[in-house]
Amino acid sequence: MNERLNRLANLPLRENLQGLEPYGAPQIDVPIQLNVNENTHPLPAEVHRAIVEEVSAAAVGLNRYPDREFTELRERLAAYLGHGLEADNVWAANGSNEVLQQIMQAFGGPGRTVMGFPPTYSMYPLLASGTDTTYLAGVRSADYGLSAIDAAAQVREAAPNIVILCSPNNPTGTALGLDVVEAVYEAGKASNAIVIVDEAYAEFAHTGTLSALSLLPGRERLIVSRTMSKAFALAGARLGYLAAAPEVADAIRLVRLPYHLSAVTQATANAALKHADILLANVEAIKVQRDRIVNELTRMGLHPASSDSNFVFFGGVKDTKAIWNGLLEAGVIIRDVGIPGHLRVTAGTEDETTAFLVRLEELLDQGPHTLSS
Ligand SMILES: *Cc1c(COP(=O)(O)O)cnc(C)c1O
C-alpha cells in the first residue's frame, strides 16, 4: 500500500488533490450495517416488481441515448415535492453528491470559495477540492448548534461564493430552523452567494419541521438538495435532485455531461416515485426506532443529540474504538465520524436496532470503556 501511495505521489496530480484521501466509509460485509445511514428495509416486493418492469421496458431502447432532459422524472419529482414546484424547478443527477458537484462546477471553481459548518457532511470538502473550490470551515457552538445570528455573521465576514447548510445535519442529526437559512441568504447577498440547503434526511424530520422548499419563491440563489438514497431506500440506484429557480438548472446544464442520467436510472426512479407512498411507509417505522435509540442511549447514560434524521449521534463514550470494535465483533457496524467521545448509528429495523442496543449495553456494562462524565 505504501508503495502504491509513493507511486500516486509521483503522478502529476493537481496541487489541491495532493495528499488527500478519498471518501472511505468502510464497506464491511457484516449482518447489521448501521454505518452509512441507508434505509435498511429491503424494497417492498410491489415496488421491486414495478422497477423491474419499467427497467425491462427501458432496456428495449438502450441502443439510443436516454432523454437528456429526463422530463418525466423532473415532473414526478416536482409533484412529489409539492410547494407549487414544476419540472423547470427541478434538476437531478446520479446521487445528490453529483448534484452538489455540479453546483460547485457551475458556481465554484478556482479563485472561488464554498463555506460549510463542520462537523457536517464529510463530502463537502472533498467536492470542493475536486472542483478546485476553496473550502471555508465555519464554526458551530460547543453543542454543535448553529444560530441565525452566528451563521449570518460568519457568512458576512467570509463573503463566500457558495454556502452549504445541511439540515438535518449529518453527522449530528439535528434540523436547522428556517430562520438560519433566511439569515444566511440575506448575509450572502453582499457576495451574491449561492445558498444550498442539503435536505438529504428531510423525510425523517419530526412533524412540524419546515423544509427550506417553502423559502424558494423570490430567492433565486437558494437551492434545496434532496435524494432518493435515504427515505426512498434507493441508495443503490443513485438518484439525487434539487429544487431551485429554473435559471439554476440552466446554469447546471452548462457543466453536466450530456445524457448523465441513464435510461435505467430514469426508469428506476420513475417506477419508485409511482409507489412513493409504499416506499415512504417505512419512514415512520424508522422514526420509531430512531426515537427508541435516543431514549435508550439516554437511559444508558450516554448523550444522544436530538435527531430529525434516520441516525443518532451520541457522545459520552470514553473509548470509541473499543465500542466500535466490540459492536463489529457482534456483527454490527456503526460509524466513527472522528469526533472524540462520539459515535453515530443508523436507525435500522426493529431487530437490527435491538441487536445494536443489547450489544452496546453489554459493552458499557463490561467497562473499562464506559462513560466519561
Ligand atoms: C447520504 C447523504 C447524501 C446523499 O448522497 P447521495 O449521493 O444522494 O446518495 C447527501 N447529503 C448528506 C448530508 C448525506 O448524508
The ligand as a Gaussian input file, in Angstrom:
#p B3LYP/6-31G(d) Opt

LIG

0 1
 C      -26.364000      10.481000       2.378000
 C      -26.221000      11.924000       2.157000
 C      -26.401000      12.464000       0.895000
 C      -26.874000      11.598000      -0.223000
 O      -25.949000      11.256000      -1.108000
 P      -26.412000      10.539000      -2.450000
 O      -25.300000      10.879000      -3.359000
 O      -27.719000      11.128000      -2.873000
 O      -26.521000       9.092000      -2.132000
 C      -26.310000      13.839000       0.725000
 N      -26.053000      14.634000       1.761000
 C      -25.881000      14.150000       3.002000
 C      -25.656000      15.076000       4.115000
 C      -25.937000      12.783000       3.230000
 O      -25.762000      12.310000       4.455000

